[in-house]
Amino acid sequence: MSLPSLFRLGLFSLLLTAWARADTIEFVSGAKAEGTLRAHDAAAKTITFEASVGGRSVTRTFPQAQVHALTVKGERKIITPKPGAATGGAGATKTAAEVQALIKQAGATPPDWLADTPLNFPKTLDLSWPEKPPAGWNNSKNVGQFLWDIINPNENRWREGIRFLDHLQTMHKNDARLQKRITKDIAGMHFRFFQDYARAAWGWQQAGVVKGDPEGVQLAECYWRLGNKQMALDMIAGQRARTGMIKLLGDMGETDKALEMVEVFVRAKAAPQEALILGGDACRLAGRYEDAIAYYGKVLAAPVAPDRKDNAHVKRVRVRAQASIDAIKLFELSDVSKVADGTYEAGSLGYEGNVQVAVTVKSGRIESVKVTQHREKQYYSALRDMPEQIIAKQGVKGVDATSRATITGNAIINATAQALAKGVR
């Protein structure tokens, strides 16, 4: 064959490759998938897209309002602008000065319910709260154990928990070291229980939390959820890798950076299973389902040494990874528009045990998601927040748990996907 012929053939191959490049659909929720655009019906305001999920082809039709952008043959077009959000994340943008002003404004005022919240704690508690409590577990004597056992898992006592710590602050106003501990704990409660990111950030700032501190990742998340992603990135940049950073980077849409951090843990052989499962979560949130399955698969493929002390923990991580793979493969079956009216139940492994949910569908919409049974003791807010997100998004795609509630949150997501699949017509 002549050189011109080879040149023409090569050029044709390049053009064919460019033409065959996968299209991309991006959702308002933040999820994303690659595949082929099949139809965009402007009159009906629907978009039909084909993607490969779990090794099989899936074709779905979405309301145009759910689709943020389409990239077809290399050209990206915005379909529906992302709305701003009061909690930050995708869509909300504020300057650093605006975020700091918001933090200062919230932090300078107590919650409106604080003054009316009763002071309720056992009179047997040692209110000196020694940093190292006496040996043995006694939640009626040790403050930290009272918070862990009684306040954290009981939503109706969360306000009492903050009221109690506020009382301790007043008691120990001349003990700078204890003041710092209490302030950090109050900030953590605002963060975990109420998603009050401004008051949480204020507390951590007042306690002197800086880059590299254990609470630094949560403070970075506050900055992002309040509307400034760069502040969050700056807060965690150059710091010792923590698994919480993988989760935060994935939530912020920095999927590749999250996966780079996963590799740091894998190479160091430090909590590699936890890092890998968080890498899978980051890919799933980004709509990169094949990559997510691959990361979860690495968790399943990792050898389990029979003499390891944490063998039971590793096995539990493997169960969660398999549940996440199964949930992804139910991508199409979890489409609520294809689910018959009724209530469907399923369960998935959480932190302490199985988390059971009951999902009610009526007229092609998710009417309710209820956690009917669980043994979770911490981060109880996920049991309320995740069902609310699933109902708001009318599905499980693009739903993410606040950091520190990832395991419980993913259990609810996976169980909901399984439940919806049971009702497919």
N, C-alpha and C positions, 0 to 999 in steps of 0.2 A: 504494500500500500504506500502511496506517495506521501511525502511530508505534509503537503496541503490537506490531503485527505485525513491524515492523522490529526492535524490541527483542527479541522472541522469537526471530527469525531470527538476530540477532547472538549472543544467549545460546546458541542451539543450535550455532552455529559455534564458539564458544569451547569448549563442552563437547566437540564433535567433535574439535577440535584437541587438547584435553587427552587425550581417549581415544586419539587416533592417535599421541600422542607415543611415540617409539621406546623400547623396553625396553633395558635394559643388562645385560650379563653380565660379571662381574668374576671373573678366575681367581686361584687361589692363587698362581700364578707372578707375578702383577702385570699381566698382559695384560688388555685390556678391549675389548669390542665392543658396538656398538649394533645393534638389529634388532628381532626379534619372538620372544618366548617361545612355542614351539609345544607343549611338554609338559614337565611335571615329574612323573615317575613315582617317587613316594616308595617304593613297594614294590621296584622294580628299582634304586632309587637312581641314576637317570639324569635328565639334563636335555637336552631338544632345543631348539635355538635356531637361528633363521634370521637371517643377516646378509648385507649387500651387500658384496662384496669384489671389487675390480677391475672394477666395473661389472656383476657378475652375482650372482645370489642363490645363497647357499650355506647348506644346512641340515646341522647336525652334531648328533650325540648325544654328550654328555660324561658320564663318571662323575661322580656328585655330589661325590666327594672332590676333584675338580679345580676346582670352582666355589666361589669365596669368597662372592659375593653376587649377588643378582638385584634389579634395580629394575624393577618392573612398574607402569605407570600412576602413576608418581611415587612409589611406595612401595618402599623399599629393605629387603631382608631378607637377613640373614647366613645362608648355607647351610653353609659350612665355615670355621671360624675359621682365620686364617693362623697357621702355627706360628712360634715364635721361631727365630732363626737365629744361630749362633755368630758369623758374619761380619757381622751387622747387616743392613742393607737392610730389605725389607718384613718386618714382624713383630717384629724385635728392638727393644726399647726399654730404654735405660739412662739414668740421670741423668748430667749432666756430671761429677759427682764420681766416679761408678762408672766412666765411660770413662777419666778421668784416672788412676784407681787401677789399672785394667787396663793402661794404657800404662806406668805406672811399674813395675808388677810385672814385665811382660815385658822392658822396657828394662833393668832392673837385672840381668838374667841373660842370659848368652849362649845361643844355641841349643845344645841338648844334643849336636849333632853337631860343633860348631866345633872343640873340642880334638882330635878324632880325624881331622880333615880335613887332608890333607897340604898343605904349603906348596909350591906348584908354579908356577913362573914362570921365564921365560928369564933367565939370569944377565946377559944383555946389556941388560936394561931399565935406563933411567935413573931410579932410584928417587927422585930429587929432584923428579920430576914437575912440571916447569915449567908454569906456567899457559898459556903460549904455546909449544907444542913447535916444534922446528926445522921448516923447510919440508920438504915431502915426507912420504910415508906410510911408516912403518916400525913394524909392530906387534911387532917384537922389541926395539925401543928405547924407544918412547913408550908410557907407561903407559895413557893414555886410549885409544890405538889398539889396544893389547893387549886391554883390556876390551871394546872395541867389536867387534873382529874375532874374538877367540878365546873370551872368556868368555860374552858375551851370547848368541850363537847355539848354544851347546853346553850342553844341560841337565846333562850329567854333570860339567860344570865350574863350575856355579853356586856350589856350596859353596866350591870352591877360590877363586872370585872374592871372596867375603866374607872368607875366611881371609886372602887376600893383602892386602886393604884393611885388615883388622885388624892385620896385620903392619906396614903402612905407618904406621898410627896410632901404634903403639909406637915406630917409628923416628923419627917427627917430633913427638913429644910436646911439644916446646918451640916448635913453629911453629904459632901459633894460626890463621893464615890457611889453611894447608894442612890442619890438623885439621878445620876447618869444611868444606872441600871434600870431604875423605874421609868425614866423617860423613854428609854429604848423599848421597854416592854409595852408601854402605852402606844408608842408608834406602831409596834408590831400588831397590836390589837386593831388599831384603826385600819391597817393595811389588810390583815387577814379576814377580819369579821365584816367590816363595813365598806371595804374598797374606797375608803376616804383617803385618797392618795395625797391630798394637800396637807391634811393634819399629820399623816404618817411621815411625809417628807419633813415637815416642820419639826416634829419630835426628833427624828434622826439627825437633822442639822443641829438642833439645840444640844444634842448629846455628843456632838463633835464627830459624827461618823464621816470618814474620809475614804478616798480610794484605797482599796485593799482590805478594808474592814469586812467582817462577815456580813454585815447588814448593807454593804455597799451595793450589792446586786439588786436588793429590794428598793433601795433609794433610787437607783438608776431606772428601775421599772416605774417608779412614781413619776420621774421626769418625763418618761415616754408617754405614760397614760395621761399626763396633764398637758401634753401637746408638743414636747420638744425631743425628738428622737436623737438629735446630735448631743444634747446634754447627757442622755443615757449612754450613748456610745463613748463619749469622753470619760464618763464615770468608770467604765469597766476596761477601758483601753490600757494595755500594758500591765494589767494586774495578773496575779497568779490565777490560773484557770480554775473555775468552779463550775460544777455541773449546772448550777442555776443560770450561768451565763449562756449555756447552750439553749436553754428554754427561752430566755429573754430574747436572744438574737433571732431565734426562730419566730417568735411572736411578732417581732418588729419587721419581719420580712427579709432579714439578713440571713437567708438560708445557707448560702455558701460559707459565710463566716461561722455560722453555727456548726456546719459539718467540719470545717477546719479545726474547730475546738474539740469536736468529737475525736478526731485523729490524735490530738495531743494526749487525751486520756488513754486511747488505745495503745499508743506507742509507749506510754509510761506504765501501762498495765495497772492503772489506778482507776478503780470503779469502771472498768470498760463496759460492762453490761448496762449500767445506768446511763452512761454516755451514749451508747449505741441506741438504746430505746428512745432517748431524747432526740437523737438525730433522726430516727424514724418519725417521731412526732413532728419535728420541724418540717420534714418533707411532706408529711400528710397535710399539714396546715397550708403549705404552699401549693397543694394540688399535684405534687410530684409523687404520685401513688406508687409507681414502679420502684422508685428510689426508696420510698418508705418501706415497702415490702422487703427490699434488699437489706436495709439496716435492721429491721426486725428479724430477718432471717439470720443475720450474723449473730444476734443474741442467741438464737436457737442452736446455731452451729458451734458456739463456744463450748469447749470441753468443761465438764464439771469435775473437779478433783475430789475424790471420795474422802480425803482427809481434811478438807477445808472446813473451818469453823462456821463460815457463812454459807454453807452449802444450801441450807433451807431457803435463805434469802435469794440466792442465785436461781433456784428452781422457781420461786415465785415471780421473779423478773421474767423468766422464760414463759411462764403462763400468761403474763400480761402481754408479752410480745406476740404470742400466738393469737391472743384475743384481738389485738390490734390488726393483725393480718386478716383475720376472719371478718372484722368490721369493714375493712377496705374492700374486701371481695363482695361485700353486701352493698356496695356503692349504689347500684341501680335499684336493688330491692328496697333500699331505705328511702326511695323517692315517695314522699307521702301522697302524691297525686295518684299513685297506683295501689294504695293501701285501702282495703275495705273498711267501712266504719266498724268500730269495736275497740276493745281494750286488750292490749297485748303485753305480755310480761316476759322478761328475760333478766339474766344476771351476768356480771363480770367481776373478776377479782379486783378488789381495791387494796387499801393499805393493810387493813386488819382482817379482811375476809370478803365474802361475796357481797356485792352491792346489787340489790334487786330493784328493778324499775317496772312501773306499769305505765304504758303509753296509750292514751286515748285519742283516737282519730275520728273526726266527724266531718262529713262533706269535703273530703280531700284535704283537710287541715289537721295539724296536731293541736288538739284542744288542751291536753294536759300531759305533763310528764311528772310522775310522782315516784320518789324513792320510797319503796314500801318496806324494805328491810336492809339493814346494814350493821356493821360492827365497828365503823370508823369512830375514832375518839378525838381526832384532831382535824383542824381545817374544815370544820363543819359547814362553813359558808359555801363550799363547793356543792353541797347537797341542795342548796337553795339556788345558787347562782347558775349552775349548769343547766338545770331544767328550764330556767327563765331564758337563757341564751338559745337553747334548742327550740323553744316555742317561738321566740322572736325571729329566728332564722328559718323556721319551718323545716328543720333537718339537722343533721349532725356535721355537715361539712362547714369548715371555717369556724367551728366553735373551739375555743381554747380556754384552758383553766388558768386562773391566776397562779403565779409561781408559789411554791409551797403547798399547792393543792392539786398538783399535776396527776398523781396516782389516782386519787378519788375522782377527779374530773374525768379522766380518760376512761375509768370504769363505767361512769354514767354514759359517756358517749358510746362506748362499745356495746353496752347493754341496750341502749336505745336503738342502735342500728340493728341488733339482733331481733329486738321486739318488733320493729317496723317490718322487717323481712317476713315475719310470720303472717302478716296480714295482706301480702301482695295478692292481688286478684289474678 
